[in-house]
């Protein structure tokens, strides 16, 4: 009600103002150039100024803001009366012409009519502008409420504010909101293990469930992240992603089965330590250390009770378990433990078996990966000596030795400067191609694909395209094996990205995006696959998303040069995006700096 | 043997650190506090350097840090290798010797000298700006070249405000052995000159900025007494060597 009566009052005031102005304009327009007329005009101008002041005083009860006041024409004390009149009445921009038309009543009447219309338009536009400004004032963020003694009334019941209050307007020069960026020090620690996937895992199969153990395990892992690979009787568990829920379900099944006295029970007892080893990777360091050492010691003790058929498998597995323990150690302790293990193995006669030799190569390659420069090269030389021993055992072992030798050359290449890698990669390619030709395994096919893809980055465009084709063929071959599907998909994505980066090769955004989506849909991914997804997102223009993927990789896995470079590129392009989230970008840049400096 | 405990260090004289026993007369500096609380000091340095040091190599460290790093480096180079530690301050030098002795490290050689560009005696205050008057003492000066090392694979400079002079006094040794150099930069005023001095010797240099706090510390302590603190370090390798720290910022 109050609002509507105020509105009516404003309407009357506007009408009164219009009438006054019309009267003044008519009189002014009809004035002659005599001195008397000038005095008359001056008097009218004063009258009009008084009227305007009166109107302003009457309107003072209405809410106004500073901008409105500033824009209202303020009558200036005249030097000459004519100037007063022309300066106030804006509808007469050519006021000197008024003198020329003075004495022509009809024209004066016409001028008065025009002045009337102009005055009407002026008044209406002023009124609309004032209302618009009032709306802006009401909508704009204001500090006034923070100074009120009580909470402000809801908008519907709120009375018009008696004063304009301060209005905060954003400026390009204001300090960014960086003071709200969370913790002052973020060491990029990994987030706590996500217990979420457990809900996706089916309930464990009961003790008396029927069916083959392998089938039951396979049926449990809906995301197909855990796979049995290798020997039929003594398989190993391969994890192609982070399978927290599936691991728990598998352990329940294996624990239930292990108490029986059949082949499935033996298999369950064989698999349980390997599964627990995988689970230890998600535990905090001290818990993991305890668990790993316990498993390793149990495995070493169990070796004595194994028959001659089982013992080579058990011994090779013990080496790999010991290696997993060493991997968790820090700094120099890892160096000492690696040295100790390899010294022991060099003296152990059980290392003459192909399985043990293969595990020894794993140990040498792992140790080499923790070293730099000449120290790493020395370990790779040792790994090749084990390959020689393996190759001498027989045809099957020779095929295996070829592949392992190819891996050592891949390691050698990666230890060199990028520009010097090609000869080592060529050697690795030759060895791996040969190994794959002799025994087509998914793992070997994937190594062939990876090597070819790395070569493609260093070759000329034409040769690189051929290398990409070679890589793609083998990635497709590897993808057929469920245990290697995710890695093969990630490899395909890398190949695609490499191919698209070649000069004169069109970008196929749809293929890249589709591969990225397939990978993301494949469930929790290993770091290499996540890096490929991040790059796909970056190429697809999702710069913020790419940066987020890179940050997640750095938090949960050891970041490498490629991830850091991707993250930096993503942030650079993100900064060029229009309307980007400045605070989020600043946070990401800060975390990038931390990740890079603490590599 | 009784062990020092973080909350009762008056009674127990030794700390069980990650790489052996250690002790310090006072815990009025960051190194001793870290050894006492976390059982380690600047572990991120050890993580990087342990990938570089091999059995049988020779390491020279200037700035003893209570032998915190000499303990692991002595094991890393093994019996055929050597670790030389130069520590000019009298009490600090004695503590280095004590920690080396109680761990039975017979491949560690200690030198009570300030490694610089010349020989003679000097006051610590003139070498180390900001030294308190009551901590000032006369120190003996020597050059790296004067140590006449038969081999050198890593030169590690922990002592601030010393790197440029150390390098100036090591011209012959560096030319002969071409070791890796790992140094803690002294600060904003001197960092540029220090890096330039390294590069002038035909080295490539990369930045290493490790946090002082290690979340995986030996004692498993969650409290961070070095919140947000990092060291500004540099690792350098001869330009013609095979070292490539691709992921690090090259200086």
Interface residues (C-beta under 8 A of the other chain):
Chain A: X184 X185 X187 X189 X285 X286 X330 X331 X332 X333 X334 X335 X336 X339 X370 X371 X372 X373 X374 X375 X376 X377 X378 X415 X416 X417 X418 X559 X560 X561 X564 X596 X597 X598 X599
Chain B: X18 X19 X43 X44 X46 X47 X50 X51 X52 X53 X54 X55 X72 X73 X75 X76 X207 X209 X210 X211 X213 X214 X215 X216 X220 X224 X227 X228 X230 X237 X241 X242 X243 X244 X245 X246 X247 X248 X249
